[in-house]
């Protein structure tokens, strides 16, 4: 939405300042990749962390636009009231480095690409530097990189969706989870062996809905990587078992299975007896989700989403 805002304002003849968090450490409210834009008509879009710090930079950007300054600088902010030089005005601890840049007409082709980067699984990277805004069509293996040396810097960010979730089983819980994960900017793939299922027809949140002939062949339809998230919520014990065995040798960033503790205990006892092992089984979160006594599909979806966020944001 920020890039669309920038493009809209440029097309209307407005000048715009981009504010981008290039790096963040500790408990900084503005995380790496947070960004916003301020236009010369006073409007703005996005956030770099909120609070007094954001307000300060918005006013700084508005002043630069009013005075026709060509902003192109990076500013470090330390969230500590004892800090002397780069104090942000916040006391939450941590640091963040912000790029302030008056967008130029030469940046417009890159911005047009950025506006369309999430219509599919776009390959390539956003590149920010003192030279402005660029797009590299090469596929990036890292979500973010930042390098600084003697006043010069280069920041890269993977385009498109940074996280993919595979929801296996398309029932009511899958529908509720799809809605939540869509709001959190996940690319959502839902799989089921029941074509025409009512909750699949209702699911306008998933980016892809895939009908599989049998769950035992699920791995051939997923095209998944080790950084993806997998949630199993098929309609029964037998189909859960088929999926788990089919994915047993595949590692993922997160794997979880919906089901009672008793049901899952029986499955794991079976795997031990048959000596069925693998990284998927070893890492499986089950019962899935945070223990908040969820009952409705919406509550279950919240507990699963919270557990996924916990894994996603765990410090390396």
C-alpha positions as CSV (number, residue, x, y, z in Angstrom):
1,X,0.0,0.0,0.0
2,X,2.9,2.4,0.6
3,X,4.3,1.9,-2.9
4,X,0.8,2.4,-4.4
5,X,0.5,5.6,-2.3
6,X,3.9,6.8,-3.6
7,X,3.0,6.0,-7.2
8,X,-0.5,7.7,-6.9
9,X,1.0,10.8,-5.5
10,X,3.8,11.0,-8.1
11,X,1.2,10.6,-10.9
12,X,-0.8,13.5,-9.3
13,X,2.3,15.7,-9.3
14,X,3.0,15.5,-5.6
15,X,6.5,15.2,-4.1
16,X,7.0,12.3,-1.7
17,X,9.5,11.4,1.0
18,X,10.2,7.7,1.7
19,X,11.1,6.6,5.2
20,X,12.5,3.1,5.5
21,X,13.8,1.1,8.4
22,X,17.1,-0.4,7.1
23,X,18.1,-2.2,10.3
24,X,16.7,-2.8,13.7
25,X,18.1,-4.2,16.9
26,X,16.7,-5.2,20.3
27,X,13.2,-4.1,21.2
28,X,13.0,-1.4,18.6
29,X,9.3,-0.7,17.7
30,X,10.3,-0.1,14.1
31,X,11.5,-3.4,12.6
32,X,13.7,-4.0,9.6
33,X,11.6,-3.5,6.5
34,X,9.0,-1.2,8.1
35,X,8.4,1.8,5.8
36,X,6.1,4.8,5.2
37,X,5.8,7.7,2.8
38,X,4.9,11.4,3.4
39,X,3.5,13.5,0.6
40,X,3.7,17.3,0.2
41,X,-0.1,17.6,0.6
42,X,0.2,16.4,4.2
43,X,-1.0,12.8,3.6
44,X,1.0,9.7,4.5
45,X,0.9,5.9,4.4
46,X,2.6,3.2,6.4
47,X,4.6,3.2,9.6
48,X,8.2,3.1,10.9
49,X,7.2,2.1,14.4
50,X,4.9,4.8,15.7
51,X,5.2,6.9,18.8
52,X,7.1,10.2,19.3
53,X,10.0,9.0,17.0
54,X,7.7,8.5,14.0
55,X,6.0,11.8,14.7
56,X,9.4,13.5,14.7
57,X,10.4,12.1,11.4
58,X,7.1,12.8,9.7
59,X,7.5,16.5,10.7
60,X,11.0,16.4,9.5
61,X,9.9,15.0,6.1
62,X,7.1,17.6,5.9
63,X,9.6,20.4,6.6
64,X,12.0,19.1,3.9
65,X,9.1,19.0,1.4
66,X,8.0,22.5,2.3
67,X,11.6,23.9,2.0
68,X,12.2,21.7,-1.2
69,X,15.2,19.9,0.4
70,X,16.4,16.8,-1.5
71,X,16.6,14.4,1.5
72,X,18.9,11.5,1.0
73,X,20.3,10.4,4.3
74,X,20.3,7.7,6.9
75,X,19.8,8.4,10.6
76,X,20.3,6.1,13.5
77,X,17.9,6.2,16.4
78,X,18.6,4.7,19.9
79,X,15.6,4.2,22.1
80,X,17.3,5.1,25.4
81,X,16.8,8.3,27.3
82,X,20.4,8.3,28.5
83,X,21.7,8.3,24.9
84,X,23.3,11.6,23.9
85,X,23.7,11.8,20.2
86,X,21.0,9.7,18.5
87,X,18.2,9.6,21.1
88,X,14.9,8.8,19.6
89,X,12.7,10.1,22.4
90,X,11.5,6.6,23.2
91,X,12.7,4.4,26.1
92,X,11.8,0.9,24.8
93,X,15.5,0.0,24.2
94,X,16.9,-1.1,20.9
95,X,18.0,0.8,17.8
96,X,16.9,1.4,14.3
97,X,18.4,3.0,11.3
98,X,16.1,5.0,9.0
99,X,16.6,6.0,5.4
100,X,15.0,9.3,4.4
101,X,14.7,9.9,0.7
102,X,12.9,12.3,-1.6
103,X,11.6,10.1,-4.3
104,X,12.6,11.2,-7.9
105,X,11.1,10.6,-11.3
106,X,14.0,8.2,-12.1
107,X,12.7,5.9,-9.4
108,X,9.2,5.6,-10.9
109,X,9.9,2.4,-13.1
110,X,11.1,0.6,-10.0
111,X,8.1,1.8,-7.9
112,X,5.7,0.4,-10.6
113,X,7.4,-3.0,-10.3
114,X,7.1,-2.8,-6.5
115,X,3.4,-2.0,-6.8
116,X,2.8,-5.3,-8.6
117,X,5.2,-7.5,-6.8
118,X,2.6,-9.3,-4.7
119,X,0.2,-10.2,-7.4
120,X,2.1,-13.4,-7.6
121,X,5.2,-15.0,-6.2
122,X,7.4,-12.3,-7.6
123,X,11.1,-13.0,-7.9
124,X,13.7,-10.3,-7.3
125,X,14.7,-7.7,-4.8
126,X,14.2,-4.2,-3.8
127,X,17.5,-2.3,-3.6
128,X,17.8,1.0,-1.6
129,X,21.0,3.0,-1.6
130,X,22.1,6.6,-2.0
131,X,21.5,6.1,-5.7
132,X,17.8,5.7,-4.9
133,X,15.2,3.0,-5.5
134,X,16.0,0.0,-7.8
135,X,14.7,-3.5,-8.5
136,X,16.9,-6.4,-9.2
137,X,15.2,-9.2,-11.1
138,X,17.4,-11.9,-9.6
139,X,15.7,-14.1,-7.0
140,X,17.0,-13.4,-3.4
141,X,17.5,-16.2,-0.8
142,X,17.3,-13.7,2.1
143,X,14.4,-11.6,3.2
144,X,16.6,-8.7,4.1
145,X,20.3,-7.6,3.9
146,X,21.9,-4.3,5.0
147,X,25.6,-3.3,4.6
148,X,27.1,0.1,5.6
149,X,30.6,1.4,4.9
150,X,31.9,4.9,5.3
151,X,28.7,6.7,4.7
152,X,27.6,4.5,1.8
153,X,25.0,1.7,2.2
154,X,23.1,-0.9,0.3
155,X,19.8,-2.5,1.5
156,X,18.1,-5.4,-0.2
157,X,14.7,-6.9,0.5
158,X,13.1,-9.9,-1.1
159,X,10.1,-9.0,-3.3
160,X,6.7,-10.7,-3.2
161,X,5.5,-12.8,-0.2
162,X,8.2,-13.6,2.3
163,X,6.3,-16.4,4.0
164,X,4.3,-19.3,2.6
165,X,1.8,-21.4,4.5
166,X,0.5,-24.8,3.3
167,X,-2.9,-25.6,4.9
168,X,-3.8,-29.2,4.3
169,X,-7.5,-29.8,4.7
170,X,-10.0,-27.1,3.6
171,X,-12.7,-27.2,6.3
172,X,-14.0,-24.5,8.7
173,X,-10.7,-24.1,10.6
174,X,-8.8,-23.8,7.3
175,X,-11.1,-21.0,6.2
176,X,-10.7,-19.1,9.5
177,X,-6.9,-19.6,9.4
178,X,-6.7,-18.5,5.8
179,X,-8.4,-15.2,6.7
180,X,-6.0,-14.6,9.6
181,X,-2.8,-15.5,7.7
182,X,-3.9,-13.3,4.7
183,X,-4.0,-10.3,7.0
184,X,-0.4,-11.2,8.1
185,X,0.9,-11.2,4.6
186,X,1.4,-14.9,4.1
187,X,1.1,-16.6,0.7
188,X,-1.6,-19.2,1.4
189,X,-2.0,-22.6,-0.3
190,X,-4.9,-24.8,0.7
191,X,-5.1,-28.5,-0.2
192,X,-8.1,-30.9,-0.1
193,X,-9.2,-34.1,-1.7
194,X,-12.9,-33.0,-1.9
195,X,-13.5,-30.9,-4.9
196,X,-16.5,-28.5,-4.5
197,X,-16.3,-28.5,-0.7
198,X,-18.4,-25.6,0.6
199,X,-15.7,-24.1,2.8
200,X,-13.3,-24.2,-0.2
201,X,-15.8,-22.3,-2.3
202,X,-16.1,-19.8,0.5
203,X,-12.4,-19.4,0.8
204,X,-11.5,-16.1,-1.0
205,X,-8.5,-15.6,1.2
206,X,-6.3,-18.4,-0.1
207,X,-4.0,-17.5,-3.1
208,X,-4.2,-21.1,-4.4
209,X,-6.6,-24.0,-3.7
210,X,-5.3,-27.3,-4.9
211,X,-7.4,-30.5,-5.2
212,X,-5.3,-33.6,-4.6
213,X,-6.4,-37.1,-5.7
214,X,-5.2,-38.6,-2.4
215,X,-3.4,-37.1,0.7
216,X,-0.7,-39.8,0.4
217,X,0.6,-38.0,-2.7
218,X,0.5,-34.5,-1.1
219,X,4.3,-33.9,-1.3
220,X,4.2,-34.0,-5.1
221,X,1.7,-31.1,-5.1
222,X,3.3,-28.8,-2.6
223,X,6.6,-27.5,-4.2
224,X,7.5,-26.4,-0.7
225,X,10.8,-25.3,0.8
226,X,12.4,-25.7,4.3
227,X,11.3,-22.1,5.2
228,X,7.6,-22.7,4.7
229,X,4.9,-23.3,7.2
230,X,2.7,-26.4,7.2
231,X,-0.6,-27.0,9.0
232,X,-2.5,-30.3,8.9
233,X,-6.2,-30.1,9.5
234,X,-7.8,-32.8,7.3
235,X,-11.2,-34.4,8.2
236,X,-9.9,-37.4,10.1
237,X,-7.4,-39.6,11.8
238,X,-6.6,-41.7,8.6
239,X,-6.0,-38.7,6.3
240,X,-3.9,-36.9,9.0
241,X,-1.8,-40.1,9.1
242,X,-1.4,-40.2,5.3
243,X,-0.2,-36.6,5.2
244,X,2.3,-37.0,8.1
245,X,3.8,-40.1,6.6
246,X,4.0,-38.5,3.2
247,X,5.9,-35.5,4.6
248,X,8.0,-37.4,7.2
249,X,11.3,-36.7,5.4
250,X,10.6,-33.0,4.6
251,X,11.9,-30.3,7.0
252,X,9.9,-27.1,7.4
253,X,10.2,-24.0,9.5
254,X,7.0,-24.9,11.2
255,X,4.8,-28.0,11.1
256,X,1.6,-28.5,13.1
257,X,-1.3,-31.0,13.2
258,X,-4.8,-30.3,14.5
259,X,-6.2,-33.0,16.7
260,X,-6.7,-34.1,20.2
261,X,-3.8,-35.1,22.4
262,X,-5.2,-38.7,22.6
263,X,-5.4,-39.0,18.8
264,X,-1.9,-37.7,18.2
265,X,-0.5,-39.9,21.0
266,X,-1.9,-42.9,19.1
267,X,-0.4,-41.8,15.9
268,X,3.1,-41.3,17.4
269,X,2.9,-44.7,19.1
270,X,2.2,-46.2,15.7
271,X,5.2,-44.4,14.2
272,X,7.5,-45.7,17.0
273,X,6.3,-49.2,16.4
274,X,6.9,-49.0,12.7
275,X,10.1,-47.0,13.2
276,X,8.7,-44.2,11.0
277,X,10.9,-41.2,11.6
278,X,11.9,-37.9,9.9
279,X,12.4,-34.2,10.5
280,X,8.7,-33.5,9.9
281,X,7.6,-35.9,12.7
282,X,10.4,-34.7,15.0
283,X,9.3,-31.0,14.7
284,X,5.5,-31.5,14.6
285,X,3.6,-29.2,16.9
286,X,0.7,-31.2,18.3
287,X,-1.8,-30.5,19.7
288,X,-1.4,-27.5,17.5
289,X,-1.5,-23.9,18.6
290,X,-1.0,-22.0,21.9
291,X,-2.9,-23.5,24.8
292,X,-5.7,-20.9,25.2
293,X,-8.6,-23.4,25.4
294,X,-9.8,-22.6,21.9
295,X,-13.2,-24.0,20.8
296,X,-14.5,-22.3,17.7
297,X,-12.8,-22.4,14.3
298,X,-11.9,-18.7,14.8
299,X,-10.4,-19.3,18.2
300,X,-8.5,-22.3,17.0
301,X,-7.1,-20.2,14.0
302,X,-5.9,-17.5,16.4
303,X,-4.1,-20.1,18.6
304,X,-2.4,-21.6,15.5
305,X,-1.5,-18.2,14.1
306,X,0.0,-17.1,17.4
307,X,2.2,-20.2,17.5
308,X,3.3,-19.6,13.9
309,X,4.2,-16.0,14.7
310,X,6.1,-17.3,17.8
311,X,8.2,-19.5,15.5
312,X,8.6,-16.9,12.7
313,X,9.8,-14.2,15.0
314,X,12.1,-16.3,17.2
315,X,15.6,-14.8,17.3
316,X,18.1,-16.8,15.3
